[in-house]
Amino acid sequence: MDRDERARIFCSLELPESVVDALVRWQTTLGDGCFRLVPRENLHVTLAFLGRTPVDRIDEVVGVLRDVAHDALRPAFEVDRYRETASVGMLVCGDEDGRGARLAAALGTSLENAGLYRRERRPWLPHVTVVRFREPPRLQPRLPKLGSFVTSDAAVNMSVLRPTGAQYTKIDSLALGG
């Protein structure tokens, strides 16, 4: 990419492989419908969606995430409920001890201070997007039995929109807590 180009960038928490495996199995219970399952490689918890970011500033995003991740406690989540918006179905998670929210807030503040991000007005909602659709299918699935799970890595990702769905490319992955 040219230095003056922009890329869709977001920061996320990576899910443990055992959780991803369980979610992929659970997705098959949703049946066939007018929706598209989010592929396993795209399952994550978003910390901050920066949107169109100048390519020559992506290293700064990685640096900010590295600094914040170094001091972060590893968040622990548990699936609380299923929720649909106008275009996605998600598993909303409880954030044990608020560690995820503190990490998202610290990252948001640091990215804002660097002029890379503008935080949304609504509070951060820990969730995993599991289906995408044009019209809400009004699913009422049983929740997957994941129990509590801990995330240990954060990542900076690039999202490219394709007719078959978004394609994510991991730019860098960083361990939480140094």
N, C-alpha and C positions, 0 to 999 in steps of 0.2 A: 504494500500500500504506500502511496505517496504521503509525505509528512503532513500535507495540508488536508488529507482526507479525514473522515470521521468514521468511527466504528461504534456500534451499539455495545456498551460495556455494562457489566453488573458484577457485584461482589456477592459471594454466596458462602454458605456453610455446606461442606460436603457431608453426605450421609454415609454411615458405615455400610460396608458391602452386605452384611446380613440384613440390614434394614431395606436396602435397595432390592435385594432378592425377595424379601417378604412383600414389598410393595408391588413388584412386578407380578408375583403370584396373585396377590389381592386384586390387581387391576383386571385380571382375567375373569373375575367373578362379576364384573360390571356388565357383562354381556355385550351384545352388538347394539349399536344405536347410532344416532346422528352425532357422534363425537369421535375425537381422535385421542387415543391414549398417549400420554407423554412417554417417550422412550426412556428406558432405564438410564441412559447416559445424560439425560436432561433432568433427572430428579435431584432436587436440592432445596435448601431453605435460602431464600434471597435475603441478603443483609441490606443492600442498597442497589437500586437500578439507576445508573448514571445517564443512560441514554446515549445520544450521539456525542461522542467524546473525540476531540482531536487525537489522531494517532500518535502524534509526537508527545502527548501527555500521558499515555498509558503507563509508562514507567513510573510516573509520579503516583498514579493510582496504586500500583503495586507497592511502592514505597510506603504510602500511607497505610495500606492494609498490613504490611509487614510490621510497622511500628505499633499499630493498634493490636494486632494478633499476638505480638510478643508478650504483652501485659495481660492478655485476656484469660479469664477462667473458662474452661471448656463448658459450653452450654449443654444442658440436659433437657430433652423434650419428651412429651408423651402426647399421642394423638387424642384430641378431645372431641372433635366433631368434623363432619363433612359440611362444606359450604359451597354454594355456586354463586358466581357473579354473572355478568352478561356474557362472558366468553370463556370462563374456566371453572372447573371443579377442583376443589382443594381440600386437603386434610389440614385443619387448623390444629396447632399444637399448643399445649400448655408449656410454659417456659419455667421450669423448676428454678427457684431462687432468683429469677429475673436476669440470669447471666446473659442470655441471648439478647435481651432488650438493652442491657448495659453495653454490650459489644456493638450492637447496631447504632446506639446513640453516640458512642465514642467514635465509631467510624464515620457516621454522618457529620458530626462536628468537625472532625479532622479534614474530611473531604470538602466541606463547606469552607473552612478556613483556607484551604489551598485553592479555592475558586473552581473546584471540579464538580460540584454537586449542589443541588438545592433540595433540601429535605421536603418530603410531602407533609401536608398539614395533618393528615390522619396518623394515628399512632402506628408504630411498626407492629405487624401481625405475623408471628412465626407460622409458616405454612409450607406445605409441599404441594405444588400444582400437579395433579394426576391426570386430568382430562382437559381437552380444549374443544370448543364447539362454537357454532354460529348462533344457535338458539339453546337456552338452557334445557337439558333433558329432564330436569327435576328428579334426579336420581335420589334415592334414599337408601344408600348401601349400608350394610353392616360395616362397622369400622374394623380395620385390620388390627390384629392383636400383636402389637409390636412391643408393648411394655415401654419402659423408660429407655431412651437411647441417648448416648453422648456423642456429640460431634467433636472431632479433634483437629480438623483442618478447615481453613478458609481458602477461597480461590477468587481470582479475578478472571472473568470470562468475557468472551466476545460472542454476540448473538448475530447470526445472519439469517434473515427471513427468506424462506424458500417456499415454493408452492406446496411442498409436502410437510411444511412446518419449520419451526426455528431449528437451526443447527448451531450448537454451542461448541466453542473451541476454548479450552482452558489455556489461559495465558501464563498463569503461575499459581502454584498451590503452596500454602504456608501453614506450618503447624501452629496451633493455638498454644499459648503459654510458653513460648520460646522454644 
